[in-house]
Amino acid sequence: MLKETPRPDGSPEAAARVPFNRAYTAGRETAYMAAAVRSGSTAGDGPFTRRAAAHVAALTGAPRALLTTSCTHALELTALLLDLRPGDEVIMPAFTFTSTANAYVLRGAVPVFVDVRPDTLNIDERLIEDAVTERTRAIVVVHYAGVACEMDAVLDVAGRYGIPVVEDNAHGLGGSYRGRPLGSLGVLGAQSFHMTKNVQCGEGGALVINDERFAERAEILREKGTDRGRFFRGEVDKYHWQDTGSSYLLSDVLAAFLLAQLEAFTDIQAGRERVWAAYHERLAAWAAANGVRRPTVPEGAAHPAHLYYLLPPGRAGGDALIEHLSRHGVQAVSHYRPLHDAPAGVRYGRVAPGGCPVTERVAAGMVRLPLFAGMTEREVDRVVDAVVRHRARRPRRR
Ligand SMILES: *Cc1c(COP(=O)(O)O)cnc(C)c1O
């Protein structure tokens, strides 16, 4: 069962503001971390790492998962594994976090920004083919809010051009597309266990490997270019510098924290789904009356309630709602600034034909509501009450 976290002042009645996120702890984190410390095995790839990685592999349906220091670093590993070189192009949505692009820019590759669909806010699969050139080396999809991209169409284009697909699955742990777990659909996937994600250890991530061809090299690149993994398994009697690489291993102390969360996955998800469903139901009439768009979940996409958003009409509609909620003690926030017209996006990237008008509109209007496991009924009520008091579509004045 989820325990309600007491308010900072200890009083459930205090009208403290409802935070956008309150990092959830499942209960065993401290004990597991203490056990890791006592064992003396605090480096990467210890016993807690093995157990946590097995959970990640099971949740993503992948044959193999390697814990990393972040999703950013897992994405960097995908760039190394795909041997990206300066001038290579990587197709990705313009509406995503900077790490999706930076991982490839670090290798000198050029992000090619494609617009998103107005309904799911995922990369618009119908625009991908026009963005393909002879230099395209990867297509990176982001399952925004954990709602699956149109993967059949994405994989069809990718297959026809022989381009590997990578999933930035930072939002999507536990989600699925037509019965297939998110993270299992590309050749490689990247998970995030950042404090703001459904399952967290402060800072952490995982590389999910669906194509066995990458398995051995991934292990080496992640271990400073050495075959230390094989050495520890007794497969070689010394380990050597085998390849390029870096230090992408998560400490077993953090893996211990992460394991406690992964073991509580069902409870965490139940807590988040309850909030998501309450918003979706209780804001439906208000949204319809005010011309506000709520999340679209296509048939065949099961999502892990990573975030709940509203898109009010008009360019300033989002900011107005965020301000209104703030005045009523609710912390709502916007989301990604478009990458294609950001300073670094202009410097390093290219915009696909047609530009990214949907991304620009969505980024300007986005409002994300508080959503976390352990949110109290009272907090949900307060958010809903505050939202429905807002008139997003102002009556015409004469
Ligand atoms: C959070 C996030 C990341 C980065 O995750 P870190 O673990 O903080 O590196 C990358 N991509 C997306 C889409 C994210 O939401």
Ligand as a Chemical Component Dictionary entry (heavy atoms), coordinates in Angstrom:
data_LIG
# 
_chem_comp.id                   LIG 
_chem_comp.type                 NON-POLYMER 
_chem_comp.pdbx_formal_charge   0 
_chem_comp.three_letter_code    LIG 
# 
loop_
_chem_comp_atom.comp_id 
_chem_comp_atom.atom_id 
_chem_comp_atom.alt_atom_id 
_chem_comp_atom.type_symbol 
_chem_comp_atom.charge 
_chem_comp_atom.model_Cartn_x 
_chem_comp_atom.model_Cartn_y 
_chem_comp_atom.model_Cartn_z 
_chem_comp_atom.pdbx_ordinal 
LIG C1 C1 C 0 14.420 12.768 -18.299 1  
LIG C2 C2 C 0 14.685 12.595 -19.746 2  
LIG C3 C3 C 0 15.976 12.350 -20.248 3  
LIG C4 C4 C 0 17.204 12.431 -19.397 4  
LIG O1 O1 O 0 17.220 11.558 -18.330 5  
LIG P1 P1 P 0 18.436 11.590 -17.303 6  
LIG O2 O2 O 0 18.307 10.257 -16.621 7  
LIG O3 O3 O 0 18.178 12.738 -16.392 8  
LIG O4 O4 O 0 19.689 11.719 -18.061 9  
LIG C5 C5 C 0 16.128 12.093 -21.592 10 
LIG N1 N1 N 0 15.080 12.084 -22.424 11 
LIG C6 C6 C 0 13.826 12.327 -21.987 12 
LIG C7 C7 C 0 12.696 12.291 -22.968 13 
LIG C8 C8 C 0 13.592 12.612 -20.640 14 
LIG O5 O5 O 0 12.349 12.877 -20.226 15 
# 
loop_
_chem_comp_bond.comp_id 
_chem_comp_bond.atom_id_1 
_chem_comp_bond.atom_id_2 
_chem_comp_bond.value_order 
_chem_comp_bond.pdbx_ordinal 
LIG C1 C2 SING 1  
LIG C2 C3 SING 2  
LIG C2 C8 DOUB 3  
LIG C3 C4 SING 4  
LIG C3 C5 DOUB 5  
LIG C4 O1 SING 6  
LIG O1 P1 SING 7  
LIG P1 O2 DOUB 8  
LIG P1 O3 SING 9  
LIG P1 O4 SING 10 
LIG C5 N1 SING 11 
LIG N1 C6 DOUB 12 
LIG C6 C7 SING 13 
LIG C6 C8 SING 14 
LIG C8 O5 SING 15 
# 
